Amino acid sequence: MTVRSTGGLRWGLAASLLVVAMAGPAVAGHMQGWRHDHSSSAIFPRPHGYSAMVNTFGNRCTSWAQQSRTWFPSAQARGQGGYVVYHGLLARNVGGNIRNHINADHRNKAVDYGVYGYLCRQMTGSSNWSVHAWGAAVDTNTDRNPRGQGHWDGRGSDWVNYGKYIPNIWKGPNPGHRFYWGLQFSYPDPHHFQYVTGY
């Protein structure tokens, strides 16, 4: 696959095709014959800092920042699934690797309310733009893991404690899914996973 740079934004044909494939109800998490895709198209180098993030994902609040969507359990409410929207470049990683991994492990109930992706907004308590405005962050299990909490509460929608299963899925085993965990921020944000560091 050829990846080219246009105006500082990485574009890939495969990512675009996955966006189309994910438009219907049979989205990632329900694909038969699934396997990890750790190619450089699915898991590309994670940008570091504002300039690298913009070079990778383009401008904030664009249509491409909200191009992909994947159905997650308990996204809307506990036990009520819904679509989570995010940047098109992350489609093969979020929709393919992460969501399908949870499904293949039969751990859908480890996902708890709520799950959020793209939102054109500033960071809470700051004039800086949130990584969510680039569609490069997904919040997971937010109800049990509010901003400022210094630990991960691993209880799922069924109240079973799955430990750090969800953070480990976002970070991923070697070579990893490369999402950075917000619990490591100076002001912890344990439900937050972003595909950029240094911002």
C-alpha positions in Angstrom: 0.0 0.0 0.0 1.3 3.5 -0.8 0.9 6.1 1.8 1.4 9.7 0.8 1.5 13.0 2.6 -0.9 15.7 1.6 -0.8 19.0 3.5 1.0 17.3 6.4 -1.7 14.6 6.7 -1.1 10.8 6.2 -3.5 9.2 3.9 -3.9 5.5 3.2 -6.2 3.7 0.8 -6.8 0.8 3.2 -7.9 3.2 6.0 -10.4 4.8 3.6 -11.7 1.4 2.6 -12.2 0.4 6.2 -14.2 3.6 6.8 -16.6 2.6 4.1 -16.8 -1.0 5.5 -17.6 0.3 8.9 -20.5 2.5 7.9 -23.0 -0.3 8.3 -24.3 -2.2 11.4 -21.8 -5.1 10.9 -18.9 -3.0 12.1 -15.7 -4.1 13.8 -16.2 -6.4 16.7 -18.3 -8.7 14.6 -16.0 -9.6 11.8 -15.4 -13.3 11.1 -11.9 -14.6 10.6 -10.4 -11.5 12.4 -6.7 -11.3 13.2 -4.5 -8.5 14.4 -3.1 -6.0 11.8 0.2 -4.7 13.2 1.3 -3.4 9.8 2.6 0.2 9.6 -0.7 1.2 8.0 -2.7 0.1 11.0 -0.2 1.0 13.8 2.0 3.8 12.5 4.5 5.7 14.7 2.7 7.6 17.5 3.4 11.4 17.1 5.0 13.3 19.9 4.1 16.9 20.6 1.6 19.3 19.0 3.5 19.8 15.6 3.8 16.1 15.0 0.2 15.5 15.9 -0.9 18.1 13.4 1.5 16.7 10.8 -0.1 13.3 11.3 -3.8 14.0 11.8 -4.2 17.4 10.1 -6.2 20.2 11.5 -8.6 19.8 14.5 -12.4 19.6 14.1 -12.3 18.4 10.5 -14.5 15.9 8.7 -11.5 13.4 8.6 -11.2 13.7 12.4 -14.7 12.2 12.7 -14.5 9.9 9.6 -14.5 6.5 11.3 -16.9 4.9 13.7 -17.1 1.6 15.6 -19.8 0.1 17.7 -18.9 -0.3 21.4 -20.9 -2.0 24.1 -22.1 0.3 26.9 -21.1 3.4 25.0 -24.3 5.3 25.6 -25.3 3.8 28.9 -24.5 0.7 31.0 -25.6 -2.2 28.8 -26.6 0.2 25.9 -24.1 0.2 23.0 -23.5 2.9 20.5 -21.1 4.2 17.9 -17.8 5.8 18.9 -16.4 8.3 16.3 -12.7 8.9 15.7 -10.0 9.8 13.1 -10.0 7.9 9.8 -6.3 7.0 10.2 -7.1 5.0 13.4 -9.8 2.9 11.8 -7.7 -0.3 11.4 -6.3 0.0 14.9 -9.4 1.0 16.8 -12.1 -0.7 14.7 -10.0 -3.6 13.7 -7.4 -4.4 16.4 -8.9 -3.1 19.6 -12.6 -3.6 19.2 -12.2 -7.0 17.6 -9.7 -8.1 20.3 -12.3 -7.3 23.0 -14.9 -9.3 21.0 -12.6 -12.2 20.3 -11.7 -12.4 24.0 -15.4 -12.5 24.9 -14.8 -9.5 27.1 -17.5 -7.1 25.8 -18.8 -6.7 29.4 -15.4 -5.4 30.4 -16.4 -2.2 28.6 -18.5 0.0 30.8 -20.4 3.3 30.4 -19.4 5.6 28.7 -17.2 5.4 25.7 -16.5 8.6 23.7 -14.2 9.6 20.8 -14.2 12.7 18.6 -15.5 16.0 20.0 -14.5 19.4 18.8 -13.7 20.9 22.2 -10.9 22.3 24.4 -9.3 20.5 27.3 -11.2 20.6 30.5 -10.0 23.7 32.4 -7.7 24.9 29.6 -7.6 27.0 26.5 -5.6 24.3 24.7 -7.5 22.0 22.3 -8.3 18.5 23.4 -6.8 15.6 21.4 -10.5 14.6 21.0 -10.7 17.5 18.6 -8.4 15.6 16.2 -10.3 12.4 16.7 -7.1 10.8 18.1 -8.4 10.0 21.6 -11.0 7.6 23.0 -12.4 7.7 26.5 -13.4 4.3 27.9 -15.2 3.3 31.1 -15.6 6.9 32.1 -18.3 6.5 34.7 -16.0 4.4 36.9 -12.8 6.3 36.0 -13.3 10.0 36.3 -10.6 12.6 35.6 -8.5 13.1 38.7 -8.8 9.6 40.0 -5.4 8.1 40.5 -6.2 4.5 39.8 -8.1 2.3 37.3 -11.4 0.8 38.4 -11.7 -2.3 36.2 -15.3 -3.2 36.9 -17.2 -3.8 33.7 -20.9 -3.3 32.9 -21.6 -6.6 34.7 -19.8 -5.3 37.9 -17.1 -8.0 37.4 -13.6 -6.7 38.1 -11.6 -7.2 34.8 -8.5 -5.6 36.3 -6.5 -3.6 33.8 -7.8 -5.5 30.8 -9.2 -2.4 29.0 -6.1 -0.3 29.4 -3.9 -3.2 28.3 -6.0 -3.5 25.2 -5.6 0.2 24.3 -1.8 0.1 25.0 -1.5 -3.4 23.5 1.2 -6.1 23.8 4.4 -5.8 21.9 4.4 -4.3 19.3 1.3 -2.8 20.8 -1.6 -0.7 19.8 0.4 2.4 20.9 -2.3 4.4 22.7 -1.0 6.5 25.6 -2.9 6.1 28.9 -4.1 9.3 30.6 -3.5 7.8 34.0 0.1 8.8 33.4 -0.7 12.5 33.1 0.4 14.8 36.0 -3.3 15.2 36.7 -4.5 11.7 36.0 -7.2 10.9 33.5 -7.6 7.2 33.8 -10.4 6.8 31.2 -8.5 8.6 28.5 -6.4 6.9 25.7 -4.8 9.0 23.0 -2.6 8.3 20.0 -0.1 11.1 20.8 2.4 11.9 23.5 3.9 15.1 24.7 0.6 17.0 24.3 
